[in-house]
């Protein structure tokens, strides 16, 4: 698994020490954080709502519905974070089901549209 090294303009809080880095998300000693510092999910909350019956929704599913989120990168960061933080979520079927519920990936913004955001 490669680590993305593309420069990212920080807009929010500085990230905690990075263990793994994707295109938009990083796995840190805190949990999963947006590279620009604007959003963070604490490690203990990574399984919050996982496998829950409606109306409770898995936390990462809520985040993935945001228009600005790179869904593939978030799902990858979540899986990496679960492994690196030693979190066991239960059955593999639950994890597959949760990932299957994520919205389909949207086209990634071009670099010009990323800079304007």
Backbone bond lengths (Angstrom), bond angles and torsions (degrees), N, CA, C in turn:
res aa  C-N    CA-C-N  psi(-1)  N-CA   C-N-CA  omega(-1)  CA-C   N-CA-C  phi
1 X - - - 1.443 - - 1.522 107.63 -
2 X 1.315 116.61 126.69 1.453 121.30 -179.01 1.525 111.64 -86.50
3 X 1.319 114.79 153.54 1.456 121.35 175.13 1.521 107.35 -105.57
4 X 1.333 116.53 125.20 1.462 121.92 179.92 1.525 109.01 -73.40
5 X 1.324 116.80 135.77 1.468 121.03 -179.71 1.533 112.19 -118.83
6 X 1.328 117.34 14.64 1.458 121.37 178.66 1.529 109.24 -61.48
7 X 1.350 118.26 131.81 1.468 119.97 178.94 1.533 111.88 -61.44
8 X 1.323 116.21 141.85 1.466 122.67 179.37 1.520 108.37 -127.82
9 X 1.327 115.89 130.87 1.463 121.21 177.32 1.529 108.81 -76.29
10 X 1.322 117.15 119.10 1.461 121.50 178.85 1.520 111.18 -75.89
11 X 1.336 115.97 132.62 1.462 120.82 178.11 1.516 111.58 -118.89
12 X 1.309 116.56 -16.51 1.460 120.03 -175.43 1.514 111.34 -122.37
13 X 1.305 115.29 -142.56 1.448 123.21 -178.08 1.529 111.25 -71.87
14 X 1.322 116.54 146.26 1.465 120.52 175.36 1.527 109.17 -62.43
15 X 1.331 115.84 142.65 1.458 120.69 -178.87 1.523 111.16 -75.55
16 X 1.329 114.44 152.45 1.457 120.96 171.45 1.533 107.30 -69.10
17 X 1.339 118.44 170.72 1.469 119.72 179.34 1.538 111.79 -53.51
18 X 1.332 114.85 129.26 1.470 121.19 -173.91 1.520 110.52 -87.08
19 X 1.361 114.98 131.01 1.460 122.13 175.99 1.523 110.71 -99.35
20 X 1.320 117.40 -33.84 1.467 123.95 179.11 1.515 107.46 -149.60
21 X 1.339 116.88 145.13 1.468 119.77 -178.48 1.515 110.57 -133.54
22 X 1.330 115.89 130.93 1.455 122.41 175.08 1.523 109.41 -106.13
23 X 1.337 116.09 -158.33 1.463 121.44 -179.60 1.523 112.26 -72.24
24 X 1.338 116.46 -38.96 1.458 120.93 -175.03 1.530 112.46 -126.72
25 X 1.315 116.78 -21.34 1.460 121.96 -174.32 1.517 110.76 -123.05
26 X 1.325 116.35 150.43 1.455 122.75 176.00 1.526 109.13 -128.12
27 X 1.317 115.03 147.60 1.455 120.88 170.81 1.523 105.55 -98.47
28 X 1.316 114.75 124.32 1.469 120.96 -176.60 1.526 109.89 -122.95
29 X 1.305 116.65 177.53 1.461 118.48 176.28 1.535 110.84 -68.97
30 X 1.323 118.06 -10.43 1.466 122.58 175.81 1.530 111.31 -86.44
31 X 1.335 116.62 -40.96 1.462 121.98 -175.89 1.515 109.89 160.94
32 X 1.338 116.33 -122.85 1.464 122.90 176.43 1.522 107.03 -117.80
33 X 1.341 116.53 129.30 1.460 120.83 -177.10 1.520 110.62 -132.51
34 X 1.337 116.27 141.29 1.465 120.77 172.80 1.524 107.21 -66.69
35 X 1.327 116.13 137.43 1.470 120.09 -175.73 1.520 113.19 -60.21
36 X 1.337 117.45 -28.01 1.462 118.59 -179.62 1.528 112.51 -82.60
37 X 1.330 116.59 1.19 1.463 121.00 175.91 1.515 115.43 80.81
38 X 1.328 117.36 12.01 1.462 119.61 -175.28 1.527 114.56 -95.11
39 X 1.334 117.86 -9.66 1.468 119.48 -177.73 1.519 109.24 -151.48
40 X 1.333 116.64 137.88 1.467 121.53 179.14 1.522 110.08 -142.65
41 X 1.326 115.37 143.46 1.463 122.38 175.80 1.525 106.86 -120.52
42 X 1.299 116.42 116.86 1.459 121.36 -179.63 1.534 109.81 -63.99
43 X 1.325 117.44 142.36 1.469 122.52 -176.22 1.530 111.88 -53.69
44 X 1.305 118.07 -41.22 1.474 120.13 -177.86 1.534 112.37 -65.59
45 X 1.356 117.25 -15.33 1.461 121.12 -178.48 1.533 113.00 -99.03
46 X 1.331 118.26 0.56 1.469 121.04 -175.77 1.521 113.05 -60.85
47 X 1.312 117.82 -28.92 1.462 119.96 179.85 1.527 112.58 -101.72
48 X 1.314 116.69 6.19 1.468 120.68 -178.24 1.535 110.43 -58.92
49 X 1.320 116.01 119.99 1.460 121.26 179.11 1.515 114.12 81.75
50 X 1.321 118.53 -1.25 1.460 122.02 -179.40 1.522 109.54 -65.76
51 X 1.319 115.90 125.37 1.453 120.96 -179.63 1.519 113.52 77.08
52 X 1.317 117.01 7.07 1.467 120.89 -178.65 1.521 111.11 -74.59
53 X 1.294 114.67 154.08 1.464 121.26 176.20 1.520 107.39 -93.06
54 X 1.343 116.60 140.40 1.466 121.69 -179.03 1.524 109.19 -47.78
55 X 1.312 119.53 148.11 1.451 128.51 10.43 1.525 114.44 -86.19
56 X 1.325 119.18 -3.13 1.466 120.17 179.56 1.524 109.29 -72.49
57 X 1.317 116.24 132.66 1.456 121.54 -176.06 1.522 108.84 -119.65
58 X 1.309 115.30 143.29 1.459 122.35 176.49 1.524 108.68 -57.63
59 X 1.320 116.78 133.71 1.460 122.73 -175.45 1.528 111.96 -55.32
60 X 1.343 118.01 -46.32 1.470 120.02 -178.97 1.523 111.58 -65.47
61 X 1.317 117.53 -28.42 1.468 121.31 176.25 1.535 109.79 -66.45
62 X 1.317 116.70 -39.55 1.463 120.49 177.72 1.522 110.38 -63.07
63 X 1.330 116.69 -45.19 1.467 121.54 -179.37 1.524 110.23 -64.32
64 X 1.336 116.99 -42.26 1.464 121.67 -177.74 1.522 112.74 -62.47
65 X 1.310 118.22 -22.09 1.472 121.35 180.00 1.528 112.32 -76.39
66 X 1.317 116.99 -13.11 1.468 119.77 177.89 1.527 109.27 -68.34
67 X 1.306 116.41 138.46 1.471 122.84 -175.66 1.528 113.42 -59.02
68 X 1.314 118.54 -32.45 1.461 122.66 -174.77 1.520 114.25 -83.16
69 X 1.331 117.83 -6.37 1.462 121.33 -172.25 1.527 112.44 -84.13
70 X 1.334 115.94 132.54 1.466 123.42 171.00 1.530 105.03 -82.93
71 X 1.331 116.29 100.44 1.464 122.09 -171.76 1.529 111.77 -62.35
72 X 1.325 117.81 -43.77 1.468 120.29 179.27 1.526 110.96 -59.48
73 X 1.316 116.42 -44.02 1.458 120.63 -178.04 1.531 110.73 -68.18
74 X 1.325 117.65 -38.43 1.465 121.17 177.55 1.525 110.10 -63.37
75 X 1.331 117.78 -45.29 1.466 121.02 -179.67 1.531 110.32 -62.24
76 X 1.327 116.68 -41.84 1.461 120.36 178.39 1.522 110.58 -63.98
77 X 1.329 116.64 -47.15 1.466 120.69 179.42 1.525 110.81 -59.94
78 X 1.332 117.22 -39.84 1.462 121.27 179.91 1.527 110.30 -62.42
79 X 1.329 117.02 -46.03 1.467 120.09 -179.97 1.527 111.29 -65.06
80 X 1.328 116.73 -42.06 1.468 120.62 178.02 1.529 109.64 -63.02
81 X 1.324 117.21 -43.73 1.466 121.20 -179.71 1.527 111.41 -63.01
82 X 1.322 116.57 -41.54 1.464 119.99 178.63 1.530 109.73 -58.31
83 X 1.327 116.11 -41.90 1.465 120.75 -179.23 1.523 111.21 -70.23
84 X 1.333 116.73 -51.67 1.462 120.32 -175.76 1.527 113.70 -66.64
85 X 1.333 116.23 -30.19 1.467 119.85 178.86 1.533 111.73 -89.31
86 X 1.348 116.91 -0.87 1.461 120.63 177.06 1.515 113.79 67.63
87 X 1.330 116.84 31.56 1.459 120.99 -178.13 1.521 109.54 -90.51
88 X 1.316 115.23 128.46 1.468 120.60 176.63 1.515 107.47 -105.93
89 X 1.314 115.37 126.07 1.459 118.81 -175.64 1.514 113.22 -102.87
90 X 1.311 118.44 -2.08 1.447 119.97 -176.87 1.512 110.55 106.19
91 X 1.287 116.56 -143.26 1.457 122.32 -173.05 1.520 113.60 -67.62
92 X 1.320 115.62 143.95 1.464 121.44 175.69 1.526 110.36 -59.92
93 X 1.306 117.01 -31.57 1.474 121.27 179.45 1.530 110.31 -60.49
94 X 1.328 117.63 -38.25 1.461 122.02 178.64 1.525 110.51 -63.57
95 X 1.335 116.24 -42.96 1.464 120.69 -179.95 1.530 110.32 -66.63
96 X 1.330 117.83 -46.21 1.472 120.82 178.43 1.523 110.89 -59.28
97 X 1.311 117.09 -41.93 1.462 121.28 179.13 1.516 112.20 -64.11
98 X 1.327 115.91 -40.48 1.466 120.34 179.99 1.522 110.72 -65.20
99 X 1.314 117.09 -44.60 1.462 120.57 179.86 1.519 110.32 -66.41
100 X 1.318 117.67 -36.89 1.468 121.27 178.70 1.532 111.58 -64.04
101 X 1.338 117.57 -26.56 1.472 120.93 179.74 1.518 113.26 -80.10
102 X 1.339 117.08 -12.50 1.468 118.94 -179.78 1.515 109.80 -64.24
103 X 1.330 117.45 148.62 1.470 119.92 178.58 1.526 109.71 -62.04
104 X 1.319 115.65 151.78 1.461 119.87 176.44 1.517 109.12 -60.66
105 X 1.330 116.30 143.25 1.473 118.91 179.48 1.518 111.26 -58.90
106 X 1.317 114.96 139.82 1.463 121.40 176.34 1.519 107.97 -93.87
107 X 1.302 116.19 161.78 1.466 119.46 175.47 1.519 108.08 -60.45
108 X 1.310 115.74 137.58 1.463 119.43 178.93 1.508 109.54 -72.19
109 X 1.343 117.25 140.23 1.466 119.88 178.29 1.528 110.29 -61.96
110 X 1.312 115.64 147.83 1.468 120.05 174.40 1.506 108.08 -72.04
111 X 1.317 117.93 163.62 1.460 120.29 -177.30 1.523 111.31 -62.05
112 X 1.343 118.17 -32.03 1.475 120.43 178.88 1.518 110.38 -66.12
113 X 1.331 117.86 -42.72 1.469 119.36 -178.94 1.511 110.64 -73.52
114 X 1.347 118.31 -27.89 1.462 120.32 176.80 1.519 110.43 -67.12
115 X 1.320 117.11 -39.38 1.460 120.49 -178.20 1.514 111.69 -68.20
116 X 1.334 117.68 -29.88 1.463 120.04 -178.38 1.510 112.76 -78.82
117 X 1.348 118.08 -10.78 1.460 120.50 -178.27 1.490 112.55 -88.31
